[in-house]
Amino acid sequence: MQNLDKILEGIECEEILGKRDLEIALLESDSRKVVPGTLFFALRGTISDGHDYIKKSVLSGAVAIVCENLPGNPDQDITWIRVKDSHKALGLAASAFYGHPSRRLKLTGITGTNGKTTTATLLYQMFSRLGYNAGLISTIRYSINGRDSIATHTTPDPIRLNRMLAEMVSGGCSHCFMEVSSHAIVQQRIAGLHFTGGIFTNISHDHLDYHGTFSEYLKVKKHFFDILSSKGFALINKDDRNSGYMVQNTKARVITYALKTMADFKGSIREIHPAGMQLVISGKEVWTNFIGGFNACNILAVFACSILLDVNEDDALGIISLFDPVEGRFETIRSSNNVTAIVDYAHTPDALANVIEAVRQLLGPDGRLITVTGAGGDRDKDKRPVMARIAAEKSHRVIITSDNPRSEDPVNIINDMMAGVEEGLKSKVLCITARDEAIRAACMFAEPGDFVLVAGKGHETYQEIMGIKHHFDDREVVRSVLGSDLLLKF
């Protein structure tokens, strides 16, 4: 229970009607979950408007309503709080309701287009291995005081997010590493949170179906650094051409890391092997079980953040050599006859180009790269032809297939992708709508020394078709084929 007046501290209220001295049992924005004693938030969404469910919430026992527009003749037995932005109000209220847990943790937010999950997960590994009690909020999973659960959103809604942070605090966590998505920034899910620091990984073409333009997407990501406090740090990938823009208005202390340019934290790749890389970080050599320039950049960010959070440099380098692979990120599966499959979450043009380049560096003189890729339905259509073109230009063979078609016809998505493939490259591209058949074909086409890249879904264990999620795991399909010795010619 929390007093309403206490919850409203820090929220700019346009108007309050009714009693303020109320005990609130629950915060809720879903009218179906309202119980007696609830403070209900009417949120405007892309599909529905919470204002349409105010009456239902009152009937279910809501004692106070936060909304942007008051209904005609508001019930005088209910407390009404009118605000400009219900989403922001919910974030601020959730933080207050749970006792501002982010102020009692060293909370680090990681944002960017690619690399968020790997960076957050490796930071969690780093601090856990060093003996800290740490929490993780990522695309793949949430870890709270040693308990793991499957993630439903990259960044949860404010109520669940603050509840998880409060559980971390009560369980003795000192640190939390959290992915911050562009959707979460726009929807004010992080309003009210106190970040010790923020990390910018990179930015490229993604989510334009939601944000409209790349410039708007940039502004959204930049806003995260705008809200950091002067006591925090902004750790920025200087190799990204938009890194300077990200911190134009930040109050935080700006620290840079880079592989290609001069930076506060400098790294480089000395050698690449099929089993990992030899890196040089801050002038010292360190082995990692990861492969690819993008992973070297992620690891450098982890190292730099660790130092900023007061970890000893040698201790941090020692842990880097022990890092475990991140689920669905450049996950490697090898057959007994020397065919290697890589399953990766790459679902943007930049990510696909990076992972293909990393695989190509592992190919022997006679090895080929066979890439399986697709694109999600009901999402940014502009990236579809770009991804197909990248795959066709940089792979020896390509199979274009379904990803999560959602409500779209997968054949139409594949046709959109094929529009980006030049006529001279189409002979090496095959279209197979069924994803399991596409993966099986790629694995069976592969000969000893070849690599099969299955891109797009990574850790996901479902495929969404017409609103229904069916069990599907790229890794299961790969293993079922590479266990046999059947080989076909392309």
Residue pairs with C-beta under 8 A, 6 or more apart in sequence:
1 23
1 24
1 25
1 37
2 23
2 24
2 96
2 97
3 21
3 22
3 23
3 24
4 19
4 20
4 21
4 22
4 23
4 24
4 39
4 64
4 79
5 20
5 21
6 96
7 24
7 27
7 39
7 93
7 96
7 97
8 16
8 20
8 81
8 93
8 96
9 96
10 92
10 96
10 192
11 81
11 83
11 89
11 92
11 93
12 83
12 84
13 81
13 82
13 83
14 82
14 83
14 84
15 70
15 80
15 81
15 82
16 79
16 80
16 81
16 82
17 70
17 74
17 76
17 79
17 80
18 64
18 76
18 77
18 78
18 79
18 80
19 79
20 79
22 63
22 64
22 79
23 37
24 37
24 38
24 39
24 63
24 64
24 97
25 35
25 36
25 37
25 38
26 34
26 35
26 37
26 38
26 39
27 38
27 39
27 41
27 90
27 93
27 94
27 97
27 159
28 34
28 38
28 39
28 40
28 41
28 57
28 62
28 159
29 40
29 41
29 42
29 43
29 50
29 90
29 157
29 159
31 40
31 50
31 53
31 54
31 56
31 57
31 60
34 40
34 56
34 57
34 60
34 61
34 62
35 60
35 61
36 60
36 61
36 63
37 61
37 63
38 57
38 60
38 61
38 62
38 63
39 62
39 63
39 64
39 65
39 66
39 93
40 50
40 54
40 57
40 58
40 62
40 64
40 65
40 66
41 50
41 65
41 66
41 67
41 86
41 89
41 90
41 93
42 49
42 50
42 51
42 53
42 54
42 65
42 66
42 67
42 68
42 86
43 49
43 50
43 86
43 87
43 90
44 50
44 51
44 68
44 86
44 87
50 67
50 86
51 67
51 68
51 69
51 71
54 65
54 67
54 71
55 71
57 65
58 65
58 75
58 78
62 78
63 78
63 79
64 78
64 79
64 80
64 81
65 78
65 79
65 80
65 81
66 81
66 83
66 86
66 89
66 90
66 93
67 80
67 81
67 82
67 83
67 86
68 82
68 83
68 84
68 85
68 86
69 82
70 80
70 82
74 80
81 89
83 89
85 188
87 187
87 188
87 189
87 191
88 188
88 191
90 158
90 159
90 188
90 191
91 158
91 188
91 189
91 190
91 191
91 192
91 193
92 191
92 192
93 158
93 192
94 158
94 159
94 161
94 162
94 163
94 192
95 101
95 102
95 158
95 162
95 191
95 192
95 193
96 192
97 162
98 162
98 163
98 165
98 166
99 166
99 169
100 192
100 194
101 162
101 165
101 166
101 168
101 169
102 162
102 165
102 176
102 192
102 193
102 194
102 195
103 194
104 169
105 135
105 165
105 168
105 169
105 173
105 174
105 175
105 176
105 196
106 174
106 175
106 176
106 196
106 309
107 165
107 175
107 176
107 178
107 193
107 194
107 195
107 196
108 123
108 175
108 176
108 177
108 178
108 195
108 196
108 197
108 198
108 199
108 305
108 309
109 178
109 179
109 180
109 190
109 193
109 195
109 197
109 198
109 199
109 224
110 116
110 119
110 120
110 123
110 177
110 178
110 179
110 180
110 198
110 199
110 201
111 179
111 180
111 181
111 182
111 185
111 198
111 199
111 200
111 201
111 221
111 224
112 199
112 200
112 201
112 202
112 203
112 221
112 237
113 201
113 202
113 203
113 204
113 205
113 206
113 348
113 350
113 351
114 201
114 202
114 204
114 294
114 346
114 348
114 350
114 351
114 354
115 201
115 202
115 294
115 297
115 298
115 301
116 138
116 139
116 154
116 179
116 180
116 181
116 201
117 138
117 139
117 140
117 179
117 326
117 329
117 345
118 295
118 298
118 326
118 329
119 199
119 201
119 298
119 301
119 302
119 305
120 136
120 137
120 138
120 177
120 178
120 179
121 136
121 138
121 140
121 177
121 326
122 298
122 299
122 302
122 323
122 326
123 177
123 302
123 305
123 306
124 134
124 135
124 136
124 138
124 143
124 177
125 319
125 323
125 324
126 302
126 306
126 311
126 316
126 319
126 320
126 323
127 134
127 175
127 177
127 306
127 309
127 311
128 134
129 319
129 322
130 311
130 315
130 319
132 174
132 175
133 145
133 171
133 172
133 173
133 174
133 175
134 143
134 173
134 174
134 175
134 176
134 177
135 142
135 143
135 144
135 145
135 164
135 165
135 168
135 173
135 175
135 176
135 177
136 142
136 143
136 176
136 177
136 178
137 151
137 155
137 156
137 161
137 164
137 176
137 177
137 178
137 179
138 151
138 154
138 177
138 178
138 179
139 151
139 154
139 179
139 459
140 150
140 151
140 326
140 327
140 328
140 459
141 148
141 149
141 150
141 151
142 148
142 149
142 150
142 151
142 156
142 164
144 164
144 167
144 168
144 171
144 173
145 167
145 168
145 171
145 172
145 173
153 181
153 184
154 179
154 181
154 183
154 184
155 161
155 178
155 179
155 180
155 181
155 183
155 184
155 189
155 190
156 164
156 189
157 189
158 188
158 189
158 190
158 191
158 192
161 189
161 190
161 193
162 192
162 193
165 176
165 193
168 176
175 309
180 190
180 198
180 224
182 207
182 210
182 211
182 217
182 220
182 221
183 189
183 207
183 210
184 190
185 220
185 221
185 223
185 224
186 210
186 211
186 220
190 224
190 227
194 229
195 227
195 228
195 229
195 232
196 232
196 233
196 309
197 228
197 232
197 233
197 234
197 235
197 252
197 305
197 308
197 309
198 224
198 225
198 228
198 232
198 233
198 234
198 235
198 252
199 235
199 236
199 301
199 305
200 221
200 225
200 234
200 235
200 236
200 237
200 240
200 243
200 246
200 247
201 237
201 240
201 297
201 298
201 301
202 237
202 239
202 240
202 297
202 350
203 217
203 218
203 221
203 240
203 242
203 246
204 348
204 349
204 350
204 351
205 214
205 348
205 349
205 350
205 380
205 382
205 383
205 386
206 217
206 348
206 380
206 383
207 217
207 379
207 380
208 214
208 217
208 380
208 382
208 383
209 378
209 379
209 380
209 381
211 217
211 220
218 242
218 245
221 246
222 245
222 246
222 248
222 249
225 234
225 246
225 247
225 249
225 250
225 252
226 249
226 250
228 234
228 250
228 251
228 252
229 251
229 252
230 251
230 252
230 253
231 252
232 252
232 253
233 252
233 253
233 254
233 255
233 308
234 246
234 247
234 250
234 252
234 253
234 254
234 255
235 255
235 256
235 257
235 301
235 304
235 305
235 308
236 243
236 246
236 247
236 254
236 255
236 256
236 257
237 243
237 256
237 257
237 258
237 297
237 301
238 256
238 257
238 258
238 261
238 262
238 263
239 258
239 259
239 260
239 261
239 297
243 256
247 254
255 264
255 265
255 304
255 308
256 263
256 264
256 265
257 263
257 264
257 265
257 266
257 267
257 297
257 300
257 301
257 304
258 265
258 266
258 267
258 300
259 266
259 267
259 268
259 269
259 293
259 296
259 297
259 300
264 304
265 281
265 282
265 300
265 303
265 304
265 307
266 281
266 282
267 279
267 280
267 281
267 282
267 296
267 297
267 299
267 300
267 303
268 279
268 280
268 296
269 277
269 278
269 279
269 280
269 293
269 296
270 277
270 278
270 279
270 280
270 285
271 277
271 278
272 278
272 291
272 361
272 362
274 291
274 340
274 362
275 289
276 287
276 288
276 289
276 290
276 291
277 287
277 288
277 290
277 291
277 292
277 295
277 296
278 285
278 286
278 287
279 285
279 286
279 287
279 288
279 296
279 299
279 300
279 320
280 286
281 299
281 300
281 303
281 317
281 320
282 303
282 313
284 313
284 317
286 317
286 320
286 321
287 321
288 295
288 296
288 299
288 320
288 321
288 323
289 321
289 323
289 324
289 325
290 296
290 298
290 299
290 323
290 325
290 330
291 330
291 358
291 361
291 362
292 330
292 354
292 355
292 357
292 358
292 361
293 354
293 357
293 358
294 351
294 354
294 355
294 358
295 330
295 358
299 320
299 323
302 320
303 316
303 317
303 320
306 316
307 313
307 316
325 331
325 332
327 458
327 459
328 343
328 344
328 345
328 457
328 458
328 459
328 460
328 475
329 344
329 345
329 458
329 459
330 342
330 344
330 355
330 358
331 342
331 343
331 344
331 458
331 475
332 340
332 341
332 342
333 340
333 341
333 342
333 343
333 475
333 478
333 479
333 482
334 340
334 341
334 482
335 341
335 482
335 483
336 485
337 448
337 485
337 487
338 448
338 449
339 443
339 446
339 447
339 448
339 449
339 450
339 451
339 452
339 482
340 362
340 450
340 451
340 452
341 443
341 446
341 451
341 452
341 453
341 454
341 478
341 482
342 355
342 359
342 451
342 452
342 453
342 454
343 454
343 457
343 458
343 474
343 475
343 478
344 351
344 355
344 453
344 454
344 455
344 458
345 351
345 455
345 456
345 457
345 458
345 459
345 460
346 352
346 354
346 355
346 373
346 455
346 456
346 458
347 375
347 376
347 403
347 455
347 456
347 457
348 383
348 387
349 383
349 386
349 387
349 390
352 373
352 387
352 390
352 391
352 455
353 390
353 394
355 453
355 455
356 369
356 371
356 390
356 391
356 394
356 395
356 453
357 394
359 369
359 451
359 453
360 369
360 394
362 451
363 369
363 449
363 451
364 449
366 449
367 449
367 450
367 451
368 396
368 397
368 446
368 447
368 449
368 450
368 451
369 394
369 395
369 396
369 397
369 450
369 451
369 453
370 395
370 396
370 397
370 398
370 399
370 442
370 445
370 446
370 450
370 451
370 452
370 453
370 490
371 391
371 394
371 395
371 397
371 398
371 399
371 442
371 452
371 453
371 455
372 398
372 399
372 401
372 438
372 439
372 442
372 452
372 453
372 454
372 455
373 387
373 388
373 391
373 398
373 399
373 400
373 401
373 417
373 453
373 455
373 456
374 400
374 401
374 402
374 403
374 410
374 413
374 414
374 417
374 435
374 456
375 383
375 384
375 387
375 403
375 413
375 416
375 417
375 456
376 403
376 404
376 405
376 406
376 456
377 403
377 404
377 405
377 406
377 407
377 408
377 410
377 413
378 406
378 407
378 408
379 406
381 416
384 413
384 416
384 417
384 419
384 420
385 416
385 417
385 418
385 419
385 420
385 421
386 420
387 417
387 420
388 398
388 400
388 417
388 418
388 419
388 420
388 421
388 429
389 420
389 421
389 422
391 398
391 400
391 455
392 398
392 420
392 421
392 422
392 425
392 426
392 428
392 429
393 425
395 428
395 453
396 428
397 428
397 429
397 430
397 442
397 445
397 490
398 428
398 429
398 430
399 429
399 430
399 431
399 432
399 438
399 441
399 442
400 414
400 417
400 418
400 429
400 430
400 431
400 432
400 438
401 410
401 414
401 431
401 432
401 433
401 434
401 435
401 437
401 438
401 439
402 410
402 413
402 414
402 433
402 434
402 435
402 438
402 463
403 413
403 435
403 456
403 457
403 463
404 457
404 460
404 462
404 463
404 464
404 465
405 413
405 464
405 465
405 466
406 464
406 465
406 466
406 467
407 466
407 467
410 433
411 433
414 431
414 433
418 426
418 429
418 431
421 429
430 441
432 438
432 441
435 463
435 472
435 474
435 477
436 472
436 477
439 454
439 474
439 477
439 478
439 481
440 477
440 480
440 481
441 488
442 452
442 454
443 452
443 478
443 481
443 482
444 481
444 486
444 487
444 488
445 487
445 488
445 489
445 490
446 452
446 487
447 487
452 478
454 474
454 478
457 463
457 472
457 474
458 474
460 472
460 473
460 474
461 471
461 472
461 473
462 469
462 470
462 471
462 472
463 469
463 470
463 472
464 470
